[in-house]
Amino acid sequence: MPSQHVFCGGCATTVETCGATSTHAGGAAIATDDEVEPIDVAFGYYGGALATAIRRLKYEDRPHLARPLGELLRRACRAAETRAEAVFPVPLHPRRLAERGYNQSALLATHVAIELGAPLVTSVLRRAIDTVPQVELTSEGRRDNVRDAFVTSSRVSLQGRTVLLVDDVATTGATLRACRLALLARSARRVISVVLARTPSSGLRIPLGLDAGTVPGVGFKRPGASSGCAHVPMRANLRN
């Protein structure tokens, strides 16, 4: 497989991508009572080879996968003409960080920060409550589970700044919402939510149009036959 590609031809056919116009327009992100938190930028839908790669990154001790997956996230931000003055990863609780050994969202956010030429900030937003896994809860339960779970340093002001928040996967967006509210409480002007993958149920502010089979560095044009790689069903079940 050419080194500039992330997925081989067969696996690329299982990746359903999103695309973007521009995230320049729009004012501050305002909290709403809607069931689903809108996502500003997402590379693709959670399924196929993309879901397999994310699960391996998160659960199978493969932090090196953040490099090719981070490249996909960089391209999504580039297509959306995303701009921000600082990049924040969704933090893990210290206990879970110790168990996993790394924060996959922080690894992905590193590549986004490079793309935007903005600082990566990991010491301001933190997870103060070790919540139960979101996958075990209903949509309403997810919102309650992470409410007040995230706090920011009282010594930091984000007055008037546009900041970018990075996570690996969004379902209802409850975690992103909780983080966004914590950042807005520090006077951030706007919080842009960026994820590598979203589920079909998660809201997306911007219609997408990237193609994993044709975008250089993502995969080959869709072949007529399988490459023999192991596939998983499109939009596979999400694990958190």
C-alpha positions in Angstrom: 0.0 0.0 0.0 1.4 3.4 -0.9 2.8 5.2 2.2 0.6 8.3 1.6 -2.6 6.3 2.0 -4.3 5.5 5.3 -6.6 2.7 4.2 -6.0 0.1 1.5 -8.5 -0.1 -1.4 -10.8 -2.7 0.2 -11.0 -1.0 3.6 -11.5 2.4 2.0 -14.8 1.2 0.6 -16.1 0.6 4.1 -15.4 4.2 5.2 -18.2 6.7 4.8 -16.7 10.1 5.1 -18.1 13.5 5.9 -16.9 16.8 4.4 -17.2 20.4 5.2 -17.6 23.9 3.9 -16.3 26.6 6.3 -16.3 27.1 10.1 -15.4 30.8 9.8 -19.0 32.0 10.0 -21.1 31.9 13.1 -21.0 33.4 16.5 -20.4 31.9 19.9 -21.6 28.4 20.5 -24.7 28.7 22.6 -26.0 26.0 24.9 -29.3 24.6 23.8 -31.8 22.1 25.3 -31.7 20.0 22.1 -31.2 16.3 22.7 -28.2 16.2 20.3 -25.2 18.5 20.6 -24.2 19.7 17.1 -20.8 18.8 15.8 -18.9 21.4 13.7 -16.4 19.1 11.9 -16.2 15.3 11.5 -14.1 13.3 9.2 -16.5 10.4 8.8 -19.2 8.1 10.2 -18.4 5.6 12.9 -18.3 2.4 11.0 -16.2 0.1 8.7 -12.4 0.4 8.8 -12.6 3.8 10.5 -14.4 2.3 13.5 -12.0 -0.6 13.7 -9.0 1.8 13.7 -10.5 3.9 16.4 -11.3 0.9 18.6 -7.7 -0.4 18.2 -6.3 3.1 19.1 -8.5 3.3 22.2 -8.6 -0.3 23.5 -5.7 -2.3 22.0 -2.8 -0.2 23.1 -2.0 1.2 19.6 -1.2 4.8 20.1 0.8 4.9 16.9 -2.5 4.8 15.0 -3.1 8.4 16.1 -0.7 9.5 13.4 -2.6 8.3 10.3 -6.0 9.0 11.9 -4.7 12.5 13.0 -3.9 13.1 9.3 -7.5 12.4 8.4 -8.7 14.9 11.1 -6.2 17.5 9.7 -7.8 17.1 6.3 -11.3 17.5 7.6 -10.2 20.7 9.4 -8.5 22.0 6.3 -11.5 21.3 4.1 -13.7 23.2 6.7 -11.2 26.1 6.7 -11.2 25.8 10.5 -9.5 28.5 12.5 -8.9 28.6 16.3 -6.6 30.3 18.8 -6.1 27.1 20.9 -6.8 23.4 20.7 -8.2 21.5 23.6 -8.5 17.6 23.7 -11.4 16.1 25.7 -9.5 15.0 28.9 -9.6 11.6 30.5 -9.9 11.1 34.3 -6.5 10.5 35.8 -7.4 7.0 36.8 -8.5 6.0 33.3 -5.4 7.8 31.8 -3.2 5.7 34.1 -4.9 2.5 33.0 -4.7 3.3 29.3 -1.4 5.0 29.3 -2.4 7.8 26.9 -5.3 10.0 26.0 -6.3 9.2 22.4 -8.1 12.5 22.0 -4.9 14.4 23.0 -2.9 12.4 20.5 -5.4 13.3 17.7 -5.5 16.9 18.9 -1.8 17.2 18.5 -2.2 16.8 14.7 -5.0 19.3 14.6 -2.9 21.9 16.5 -0.1 21.4 14.0 -2.6 21.9 11.1 -4.0 25.1 12.7 -0.7 26.4 13.9 -2.3 26.8 17.3 -1.1 25.8 20.8 -2.3 22.5 22.2 -3.6 23.1 25.7 -3.8 20.1 28.0 -3.5 21.7 31.4 -6.6 23.9 31.6 -9.6 21.6 31.0 -9.7 18.5 33.2 -12.1 15.7 34.1 -12.9 16.0 37.8 -15.4 13.2 38.1 -14.6 9.6 37.0 -17.9 8.9 35.3 -19.3 5.5 34.2 -18.8 4.6 30.5 -21.3 6.5 28.4 -22.2 3.4 26.3 -24.1 2.0 29.3 -26.5 4.9 29.4 -29.5 6.4 27.6 -29.2 9.8 25.9 -30.6 11.5 28.9 -28.4 9.5 31.2 -25.3 10.5 29.2 -26.1 14.1 29.7 -26.6 13.6 33.5 -23.5 11.5 33.7 -21.1 14.1 32.4 -22.9 17.2 33.8 -20.3 19.1 35.9 -17.7 16.4 35.2 -15.3 18.8 33.6 -13.7 21.9 35.2 -11.2 24.4 34.1 -8.4 26.1 35.9 -9.6 29.2 37.8 -6.4 31.0 36.9 -7.1 30.9 33.2 -9.3 33.2 31.1 -10.2 32.5 27.5 -11.8 36.0 27.1 -12.8 36.5 23.5 -10.9 33.6 22.1 -12.2 31.0 19.6 -11.0 27.6 20.8 -11.3 24.1 19.3 -12.3 21.0 21.1 -11.2 17.6 19.9 -12.6 14.1 20.6 -12.4 10.8 18.8 -16.1 9.9 18.5 -19.4 11.7 19.1 -22.7 10.0 19.7 -25.2 12.4 21.4 -22.4 14.8 22.0 -23.0 15.0 25.7 -19.3 14.9 26.6 -18.5 17.6 24.1 -21.4 19.7 25.4 -20.1 19.4 29.0 -16.6 20.4 27.9 -17.9 23.3 25.8 -19.9 24.7 28.7 -16.8 24.6 31.0 -14.8 26.5 28.4 -17.5 29.0 27.8 -17.6 29.6 31.5 -14.0 30.8 31.1 -15.3 33.5 28.7 -14.4 31.7 25.4 -16.1 33.5 22.5 -16.7 30.3 20.6 -16.0 26.6 20.9 -15.7 24.6 17.7 -16.3 20.8 18.1 -14.2 18.5 16.0 -14.3 14.7 16.0 -12.7 12.0 13.9 -16.0 10.1 13.6 -19.6 10.6 14.5 -22.5 8.2 14.7 -25.5 8.7 12.4 -27.5 10.0 15.5 -25.1 12.8 16.3 -25.8 16.2 14.9 -23.5 17.9 12.3 -23.7 21.6 11.7 -22.1 21.5 8.2 -22.9 19.1 5.3 -19.9 17.0 4.3 -18.5 15.8 1.0 -15.1 14.1 1.3 -14.6 10.7 -0.2 -12.4 8.1 1.4 -12.0 6.4 -1.9 -10.7 9.4 -3.8 -9.1 11.8 -1.4 -5.3 11.5 -1.8 -3.8 9.8 1.2 -7.0 8.3 2.5 -7.5 5.3 0.2 -7.7 4.2 -3.4 -10.6 4.7 -5.8 -13.3 2.2 -4.9 -12.4 -1.2 -6.5 -14.8 -3.8 -7.8 -13.3 -6.6 -5.7 -12.3 -7.0 -2.1 -8.6 -6.6 -1.2 -8.9 -9.5 1.2 -8.6 -7.2 4.3 -10.9 -7.9 7.2 -14.0 -5.7 7.1 -16.6 -4.8 9.7 -20.2 -3.6 8.9 -20.7 0.0 8.1 -21.7 2.1 11.1 -20.7 -0.6 13.6 -21.9 -0.5 17.2 -20.1 2.2 19.2 -18.0 1.3 22.3 -16.9 4.0 24.8 
